[in-house]
């Protein structure tokens, strides 16, 4: 494990060699037009794959998702081998996909199994099949080398399951920016005091000067933030009725394609620790970050809470708080992306709170380099 930073004010921009926190990085922004493919991305929420084909562009490729006769999700290249009609425009019949143009039928493996106009089916009549796993309340897809698609590599998230001690709802946002900006936004929560003043923000100065610990281990980057004796943000007050100042704790865990956030709070002085023992308020946010194209991102998220979990109205109210929060993030990310594309050669700096995002981008760059090297 590499300990990037561990001190009382803010994390310093650093490499494994611990570069100086005052260093200014004259970075020039570059678009990501190629994505690491040998990893699991979220393709959909299970309820989205129902009785009709679901069209979705993932990592620049057209994909159609549907359920076979056994109820399992299948994902195919979204084109008919005959004249490239999108199969997603067709329908599912008895667990098979029917092209709406000339009626060619495809099974879940991608093989064409029926051509109404003839008996012989050419050997080349097949489209690419992508490995899919439905687990922990999400549909995951592997867009790379199918032989390397090991379900053991899935990032675990048991908190969507029944009996987990958490109540949750799922959400989705389509964001017009490159996927790296979504990870950046989640790994640097110093912005919440400015962007989310009406929801989870709290005091801007307290957020900016939170105690921060940043670590990287392999492909995982973890950022922990401690805000002690700080004013409660509006969302926390509405959720559990905090009366005075609170102690807050946030843990952001990045893995390629997924960011898991675990946060909590107690009345000031009662304490919040890294084991997550939070008597009053605990929340988990799942963030599945899947590139659609170089300029757009599928953002799958869920909001879970550990208080009053048997009250659906409480779950709905907390969910709406997160909806409002992510709507504020969407405005920011899309605005900054428009400026980045307008001024692609303009230099920009990294500041102390960018440590987690910098490390996450290095993880993704290393994954892409490894794939290119074979």
N, C-alpha and C positions, 0 to 999 in steps of 0.2 A: 504494500500500500504506500502511496505517495501522499504525504501530508502537505497540502499546498499552502494552507494558512491556518493559524490557530492563535488568535489574539483578541483583545477586548474591544477594538473599535470596528474596523472593517477589514475584510480580506484584501490582501495585496495581490496585484497581478504578479504571477510567478510561474516559473517552470519548475521542473524537478530540481533544477539547480538553484531555486529560490532567487529569482531576479528581484531587483530593488522595487519597492512599492511605488517609488516616484517615477519609474520609467514610463515614458510616453511612447506608445506604439503607433508609428505612422503607418497604419494599415490602409490599404486601398481595398474597398469592398469589391468582391467578385461574386457573380451569380453562381449558384450550384446548378449545373445543367445535367449532371450525371449523378446518380444516387447509388449508394451501397445497396445491393440487392440480396445478398446472402444473409438475411435476417428476417425475423417475423415482424410484419407490420399489421396494424389493425385495418381490416378491410370493410367491416360493417358491424353494427350491432345485430344480434340474432333476430330481433323482431323485424329488421329491414328485409331479411331474406324470407319471404313468405310464399304466396302462391303464384307470384309473377317474377319474371327475370329482373334482376337488379343490375343496371349498367353503372359502372364506376371506372373512371380513369385513375390508375394507380401507377406512380412512378413513370408517367408518360405513356403508359400502355392501356389500351382499351380492354376491360375485363367485364365479363358477365358472371354474376353469381346466381345460383338457383339451388333448390333442394331436390335431391334424388328421391327415388321411391322409398328409400330407407330413412328419409328425413335428414340425412347428412348434407351439409353444404358442399357444393362443387363450384369451382371457378375455372372458366375457360376463356381463351382469347375470343374477344367479342367480334367475330366475323365468320361468315359462312365461307367455306372453301370454294363454293361455286362462283359467286359473283360479289363476294365481300359484303353482303348485307349484314348489318349488325344483328346478331342473334338475340340481343336484348330487346329488339323490337318484336320478337316472336312471343311464344307462349310455352308453358311447361305442361306436358301431357304425360301422365303416368311416370313422372320422375325423369322425363327426357325433354330436351330442348328442341323446339320445332322452329325452323327458319320461316319467316313470314313471306318470303319471296317465291320459292318453289317447293317448300314443304320438306326440305331435307331434315332428318332427325338425328340428333347427337345424344349420346349417352354421357354419363358423368366423367368418363375417361377422355372425352373429346373426340371419340371416334364417331364418324357418320355411320349409322346403322340402318338407315332406310332412305331410298331416293324414289319418290312416287313415280317418276318418269321412266325408271328402268330397274331391272333386277340386279345387275352387276354394280357393286360398290368399289370404286377404284381404291387401291391400297393407300394412295396419298390423301384420301378423303378423311382428314382429321385435323383438328386444331390443337393448339397447345393447352395443356392442363396445368394449372398451378396448384401446388400443395396447399391445403387448407386445414386448419384445426379450429374447432369451436370449443373454447375453454375459458373458464373464469368469467363468463358473461360477455365474451367478445368473440368475433370471427376474425381469425388471424390468417394471413396469407404470406407465402414465401415466393418472391418474384424472381429469385436467382436460380442457381443450380439445384434442381429438384432432388438430386441424390444427397444433398447436404442438408435437407430440410428435416432436422431433428426436433421433434416436439419438446425434448428435454431442454432446448435452448429458449423456450418461451419464458418471458418475464412473469413470474407468478403474481396473481392478485386475487387472493381468496375472499376479499371483502365484499364481492358481489354476491357471494353465496348465502343461502339460507342458513341461519344459525351462526353467522359470523360475529354477531354482536353489533352489526352496523346496518343502518337503513340507508338506501341509496336510490337515486334516479340517474338515468343516463341522458346525455345531451350531445349535440353535434353542431359544429360551426364550420362553414366554408370560409377560409381566410385567403384573401388575395395578397399573399406574400410567400416568399420562400420558406421552407420548413425550419431552417436554422433560426429564423427570427422568433418562431414560436417557442423553441427551446430556450433561447436567450431570455425571453420575457419571463419564463417560469423559473429560471435559475437565478435571476437577479430580482429579488422581491423588494429591493429598496425603492422601486417605483410605486409601491402600493400607497404610500403616504401622499402621493401627488395624483395618481390616476384614479385611485379607488377611495376617495375621501368619503363618498356616500355609502360605501359597503364595508370592505375589509381593511381600509387604510389605516385608521388610527392617526397618531401623531407623525407628521412627516419627518421631523428631526429625529425622533426615536427610531423610526425605521431606517433612516440613513446611517445612524450610528449604532446599529445593533451589533452585539457580539456575534462573530461569524467564525465557523470552522468549515474549511473546504478540504475534501479528500478525494483522491482518485485511486481506484483499484481496478486494473484492467480496463474494461469498457464501461465501468460505472463511475459516475461522479456524484458525490454527495455533498450538499451544502446544508449546514445547520445554522439557524439563526435564533438568538435569544434576545427578547425584548422584556426587560424586567421593569416593574413599577411604571407601566405606561398606560395612557388612557385607552379604554376599550373602543374598538371600532364599532360603527353602527350595526353591522351584521351580527357581531357577537352580543351586543346589547339586546337586539331584537330576538336573538335565538334563546338566550338563557337568562336575560335580565340582569347583567352585571350592574352593580350600583356604584362602584368606585374603580380605582386603578387596578390593573391586572398584570400578571406575568404571562408572557407568551413564548411559545416555542414553535419553530417551523423546521421541518426536514424536507428537503427536495432531493430526490434520488433520480438521477438520469441514467438510462440505458438506451442504446440505439433504438429509436422508434417510440420510446415510452418515457414519460416523466411521472413519477409517483410522489405526491405531496402528502405529508402527514403533519398536522398542525393542531395545537391545543392551547388552552389557557385556564388559569385559575385566578382567584382573587389574589392580589399582590401579597406576597409573603407566604402563601401556601405552597408555592414552588411548582415548577414544571421541569421534568428531567428527560434525558435522552431515551429512557425506556418507555416514554409515552404515558406515564401515570398521571392522568389529568382528571381530576374529580368532577370538574364543572363542564368543560367544553372540549370536545375532540372532533376533528374533521379530517377526512381523507379525500383527496381529489386525484382521480386517475386521468391521465392525459395521453391518449394515443395520437402520435404525430406522424401522419403519413403523407408524403409528397404526392400531390396530384400531378403537377407539372413543375417546371422550373420557377413558375410565378404564382403558384397556388398550392394550398395545403388543405387536406382533410384533417379536421381537429375533432377527434372523438374524446369525450370527457364524461366523467360521472362525479357526482357529489354525494359523499356518505357522511353520516354523523353518528355519534355514540350516545346521544342524549334523547330521551323520550322516543325511542325507536319504534314503539308500537302505536304511534300516533301519526297516521298518514298526513294529516294537515300540517304537522311540524315538518315532516320530510318535504312536503310540497313548498312550504314557506322557505325552508333553507335552500332548496333547489332554485327557487326564483331569485334568491340573493346571489347565487353563483351565476345564474343566467345574466343578471345585470352586471356582475363583475367582468365576465368574459366578453360581454358586449363592449365594455369600456376598453378592454385589451385589444379587441378587434379593430376599433377605431385607430388606436395608437400604432399597431403593427402595420396596418395597411397604409397609413399616412407616411411612416418612416420608409416603407418599401418604395412608395412612389418617388420619394426624394432620392433614395439610393439609385434607382434606375435613371432618374433625371441627371444625377451627377455621379456616374460610375467611377470616375477617376479621382474624385475628391478624397483627400486623406481624412482619416478619422482616428480618434484616439480610443484606447481602452482605459477605464478607470478601475479603482479597487474592486468595486462590486461586480465587475465582469469576469472574475476568476472562474466561476463555475461554467459560464457560457464559453469562455475561451477553451477550457479543458474539454467540454463536450464537443466543440467543433474539431478539436484535435483527434478525438476518438473517431468521429465520422470520417475525417480525412484519412486516418490510418486504415479504417475498414475499406474505404474506396481504393486506396493505394494497394492494399493486399489483394483485392479482387483483380485489379488491373495487372498485377504481377503474376496472377494465376496461382 
